Amino acid sequence: MSTEAKPFLKWAGGKGQLLSQLDQHLPAELNQQQFSYIEPFVGGGAMLFHMLRRFPNITNAVINDINPYLVTAYRIIKNQSDELISRLSELERNYFDQPDEDAKKDFFLSIRNIFNENQLDDIDRTKYLMFLNRTCFNGLYRVNAKGKFNVPFGRNLHPTICNADTIKADSELLNRVNVTILNGDFEDTANYMGDGVNFFYFDPPYRPLNATSSFNSYAKEEFNDDEQIRLRDFCARLNNNANVMWMLSNADCSAKNPEDTFFEDIYADFHIHRVYASRAINANPEKRGKLTELLIKNYE
């Protein structure tokens, strides 16, 4: 394969720059036997594609996300990648044919309106999602309370909108392994565990470090502290199964505020580590940069 499979969208909280650190924390047992890989908050899929490339001994994979358009995109890339490339390439040409920035902005706003207001087939829905992701501000996916995509124009006049090589590589990898693609609640993934070893990686919407840093508006449903605790309860139940190992990422709130030990408290029974991450999505460039994230595991 000439191009390595990698995320086809830019996604807030994407794990691309953390993969080498996450890899060091994977269970050694994964190298020694076949296993099922389960990712209940797949997002942009950096960890998914890494795991599928890294472990040819994955017998089946299960991915899930609450965002229906994201899940549709994975299904289209898996099953109808050629038609997606054809339609997305045409849209890319139309965008580049716009004569100046104002015209490109108008074109962007018209596509955003089509995406929000129209009944679309799944390929067009995915085509427009990928276009908006590449042309909006900072590649951010955000919706309002009505579930409407509301990110402004990004002023990126020559983005790569249709990366056909990546789409083909992703499709090939998603078809090489039996990948089940779900759109629902994270707890539903437990119904799809394999008979042998199961490894879960959780990358939920992060708990905000402060009132203005919340970027978990991927769906109109809020992922608040009650949801974080429900996720902890789910992890605790999984821990009762000897065939399940899991690893979870989240914000290191106590690094920002030493009195905010929310995660240290609710995950006190598990192993908590810190890894260094770079945050690129922030309107203020001075607030981008390195900070620690938590990595929580049910194994040494």
For each residue, the residues with C-beta under 8 A, 3 or more apart:
1: 4 5 169 172
2: 165 169
3: 165 166 168 169
4: 1 53 169
5: 1 49 52 53 166 169 170 172 173
6: 16 46 49 166 169 170
7: 10 11 14 16 44 45 46 49
8: 45 73 77 130 163 166 167 170
9: 44 70 73 129 130 133 139 141
10: 7 14 44 133 134 138 139 140
11: 7 14 43 44 45 139 141
12: 140 141 215 218 281
13: 43 203 205 206 215
14: 7 10 11 43 44 46
15: 18 19 22 43 44 46 47 203 249
16: 6 7 19 44 46
17: 277 278
18: 15 21 22 249 275 277 293
19: 15 16 22 23 46 47 50
20: 23 24
21: 18 24 25 275 276 295
22: 15 18 19 25 26 47 50 201 247 249 275 295
23: 19 20 26 50 54
24: 20 21
25: 21 22 247 273 275 295 297
26: 22 23 30 199 247
27: 30 199 245 299
28: 31 32
29: 32 33 197 245
30: 26 27 33 35 55 57 197 199
31: 28 55 57
32: 28 29
33: 29 30 57 196 197
34: 57 58 59 196 197
35: 30 55 57 58 59 194 196 197 198 199
36: 58 59 60 61 62 193 194 196 197 198 199
37: 48 51 52 55 58 60 61 62 199 201
38: 61 62 63 189 192 193 198 199 200 201
39: 42 47 48 61 62 63 64 200 201 202 203
40: 64 186 187 189 200 202 204
41: 64 65 66 186 202 203 204 205
42: 39 45 48 63 64 65 70 74 203
43: 11 13 14 15 46 65 70 203 218
44: 7 9 10 11 14 15 16
45: 7 8 11 42 48 49 63 74 170
46: 6 7 14 15 16 19 43 49 50
47: 15 19 22 39 50 51 201 203
48: 37 39 42 45 51 52 61 63
49: 5 6 7 45 46 52 53 170 173
50: 19 22 23 46 47 53 54
51: 37 47 48 54 55 58 61 201
52: 5 37 48 49 55 58 61 173 174 176 177 179
53: 4 5 49 50 173
54: 23 50 51
55: 30 31 35 37 51 52 58
56:
57: 30 31 33 34 35
58: 34 35 36 37 51 52 55 61 177
59: 34 35 36 177 178 194 196
60: 36 37 177 178 179 180 194
61: 36 37 38 39 48 51 52 58 177 178 179 180
62: 36 37 38 39 179 180 182 189 192 193
63: 38 39 42 45 48 74 179 180 181 182
64: 39 40 41 42 71 181 182 183 184 186 188 189
65: 41 42 43 70 71 182 183 218
66: 41 183 184 185 186 218 219 221
67: 70 71 141 183 218 219
68: 71 72 183
69: 72 73 125 126 129
70: 9 42 43 65 67 73 74 129 141 218
71: 64 65 67 68 74 75 181 182 183
72: 68 69 75 76 122 125 126 183
73: 8 9 69 70 76 77 125 126 129 130
74: 42 45 63 70 71 77 78 174 181
75: 71 72 78 79 122 181
76: 72 73 79 80 81 84 122 123 126
77: 8 73 74 80 81 84 126 167 170 171 174
78: 74 75 81 171 174 175 179 181
79: 75 76
80: 76 77 83 84 122 123
81: 76 77 78 84 85 167 168 170 171
82: 85 86
83: 80 86 87 123
84: 76 77 80 81 87 88 123 126 127 167
85: 81 82 88 89 162 164 167 168
86: 82 83 89 90
87: 83 84 90 91 123 124 127
88: 84 85 91 92 127 130 131 161 162 167
89: 85 86 92 93 162 164
90: 86 87 93 94
91: 87 88 94 95 111 127 128 131 161 162
92: 88 89 95 96 131 161 162
93: 89 90 96 97
94: 90 91 97 98 107
95: 91 92 98 104 107 108 131 135 161
96: 92 93 158
97: 93 94
98: 94 95 103 104 106 107
99: 103
100: 103 104
101: 104 105 155 157
102: 105 106
103: 98 99 100 106 107
104: 95 98 100 101 107 108 135 153 157
105: 101 102 108 109 153 155
106: 98 102 103 109 110
107: 94 95 98 103 104 110 111
108: 95 104 105 111 112 132 135 136 153
109: 105 106 112 113 153
110: 106 107 113 114
111: 91 107 108 114 115 128 131 132
112: 108 109 115 116 132 136 149
113: 109 110 116 117
114: 110 111 117 118 120 128
115: 111 112 118 120 125 128 129 132 149
116: 112 113 148 149
117: 113 114
118: 114 115
119:
120: 114 115 124 125 128
121: 124 125
122: 72 75 76 80 125 126
123: 76 80 83 84 87 126 127
124: 87 120 121 127 128
125: 69 72 73 115 120 121 122 128 129
126: 69 72 73 76 77 84 122 123 129 130
127: 84 87 88 91 123 124 130 131
128: 91 111 114 115 120 124 125 131 132
129: 9 69 70 73 115 125 126 132 133
130: 8 9 73 88 126 127 133 134 161 162
131: 88 91 92 95 111 127 128 134 135 161
132: 108 111 112 115 128 129 135 136 149 151
133: 9 10 129 130 136 139 141
134: 10 130 131 139 156 159 160 161
135: 95 104 108 131 132 153 154 156 159 161
136: 108 112 132 133 139 140 151 152 153 154
137: 140 151 152 153 154 155
138: 10 151 154 280 281 283
139: 9 10 11 133 134 136 154 281
140: 10 12 136 137 151 215 281
141: 9 11 12 67 70 133 149 151 218
142: 149 150 151 215 217 218
143: 146 147 148 149 150 217 218 219 220
144: 147 148 150 217 220
145: 220
146: 143 220
147: 143 144 219 220
148: 116 143 144
149: 112 115 116 132 141 142 143
150: 142 143 144
151: 132 136 137 138 140 141 142 154
152: 136 137
153: 104 105 108 109 135 136 137
154: 135 136 137 138 139 151 159
155: 101 105 137
156: 134 135 159
157: 101 104
158: 96
159: 134 135 154 156
160: 134 163
161: 88 91 92 95 130 131 134 135
162: 85 88 89 91 92 130 167
163: 8 160 166 167
164: 85 89 167 168
165: 2 3 168 169
166: 3 5 6 8 163 169 170
167: 8 77 81 84 85 88 162 163 164 170 171
168: 3 81 85 164 165 171 172
169: 1 2 3 4 5 6 165 166 172 173
170: 5 6 8 45 49 77 81 166 167 173 174
171: 77 78 81 167 168 174 175
172: 1 5 168 169 175 176
173: 5 49 52 53 169 170 176 177
174: 52 74 77 78 170 171 177 179
175: 78 171 172 179
176: 52 172 173
177: 52 58 59 60 61 173 174
178: 59 60 61
179: 52 60 61 62 63 78 174 175
180: 60 61 62 63 192
181: 63 64 71 74 75 78
182: 62 63 64 65 71 188 189 192
183: 64 65 66 67 68 71 72
184: 64 66 188
185: 66 188
186: 40 41 64 66 189 202 204 231 234
187: 40 190 230 234
188: 64 182 184 185 191 192
189: 38 40 62 64 182 186 192 193 200
190: 187 193 234 237 238
191: 188
192: 38 62 180 182 188 189
193: 36 38 62 189 190 198 241 243 244
194: 35 36 59 60 197 198
195:
196: 33 34 35 36 59 243
197: 29 30 33 34 35 36 194 243 244 245
198: 35 36 38 193 194 241 243 244 245
199: 26 27 30 35 36 37 38 244 245 246 247
200: 38 39 40 189 238 244 245 246 247
201: 22 37 38 39 47 51 246 247 248 249
202: 39 40 41 186 231 235 246 247 248 249
203: 13 15 39 41 42 43 47 248 249
204: 40 41 186 223 227 228 231 248 250
205: 13 41 215 216 218 223
206: 13 215 216 250 251
207: 225 228 250 251 253 262 263
208: 211 212 213 214 215 216 251
209: 213 251 253 256 257
210: 213 256
211: 208 214
212: 208
213: 208 209 210 282
214: 208 211 217
215: 12 13 140 142 205 206 208 281
216: 205 206 208 222 223
217: 142 143 144 214 220
218: 12 43 65 66 67 70 141 142 143 205
219: 66 67 143 147
220: 143 144 145 146 147 217
221: 66
222: 216 227
223: 204 205 216 227 228
224: 227 228
225: 207 228 229 262
226: 229 230
227: 204 222 223 224 230 231
228: 204 207 223 224 225 231 232 250 262 263 266
229: 225 226 232 233 266
230: 187 226 227 233 234
231: 186 202 204 227 228 234 235 248
232: 228 229 235 236 266 267
233: 229 230 236 237
234: 186 187 190 230 231 237 238
235: 202 231 232 238 239 246 248 267 270 298
236: 232 233 239 240 269
237: 190 233 234 240
238: 190 200 234 235 241 244 246 298
239: 235 236 244 246 270 298
240: 236 237
241: 193 198 238 244
242:
243: 193 196 197 198
244: 193 197 198 199 200 238 239 241 298
245: 27 29 197 198 199 200 297 298 299
246: 199 200 201 202 235 238 239 297 298
247: 22 25 26 199 200 201 202 295 296 297
248: 201 202 203 204 231 235 267 294 295 296 297
249: 15 18 22 201 202 203 293 294 295 296
250: 204 206 207 228 263 293 294 296
251: 206 207 208 209 263 293 294
252: 255 256 263 274 291 292 293 294
253: 207 209 256 257 260 261 262 263
254: 257 258 259 260 261 262 263 264
255: 252 274 291 292
256: 209 210 252 253 260 291
257: 209 253 254 260
258: 254 261
259: 254
260: 253 254 256 257
261: 253 254 258 264 265
262: 207 225 228 253 254 265 266
263: 207 228 250 251 252 253 254 266 267 272 294 296
264: 254 261 267 268 272
265: 261 262 268
266: 228 229 232 262 263
267: 232 235 248 263 264 270 272 296
268: 264 265
269: 236
270: 235 239 267 296 297 298
271: 296 297 298 299 300
272: 263 264 267 294 295 296
273: 25 294 295 296 297
274: 252 255 292 293 294 295
275: 18 21 22 25 292 293 295
276: 21 290 291 292 293
277: 17 18 290 291 292 293
278: 17 288 289 290
279: 282 287 288 289 291
280: 138 288
281: 12 138 139 140 215 288
282: 213 279 285 287 288
283: 138
284: 287 288
285: 282 288
286:
287: 279 282 284
288: 278 279 280 281 282 284 285
289: 278 279
290: 276 277 278
291: 252 255 256 276 277 279
292: 252 255 274 275 276 277
293: 18 249 250 251 252 274 275 276 277
294: 248 249 250 251 252 263 272 273 274
295: 21 22 25 247 248 249 272 273 274 275
296: 247 248 249 250 263 267 270 271 272 273
297: 25 245 246 247 248 270 271 273 300
298: 235 238 239 244 245 246 270 271
299: 27 245 271
300: 271 297
